[in-house]
Amino acid sequence: MATAVRPKLVVAYHSSSNPPFEIAEAARNLCDLTWVFDFTDPLLSPLLPLIRRLGTVVDTAGLSDAEVAARVVSC
């Protein structure tokens, strides 16, 4: 039997975003998460181990918008 593909929600995460657990809980039964943020941001980098457990992660550090979009699409 084929398994249904879950929709993907891309979260452009920022220091002013809701807490990761809050976002993940809200999305839990609806979709898979792809987190997009700059790993070099000193406010966000400590969250990386946690966010990796909550979904796919895309690093934006040093990338153009087009490069970020290409990485998100390839996830």
Secondary structure by P-SEA (a helix, b strand, c coil): cbbbbbbbbbbbcccccccaaaaaaaacccbbbbbbccccccccccaaaaaaaacbbbbcccccaaaaaaaaaac
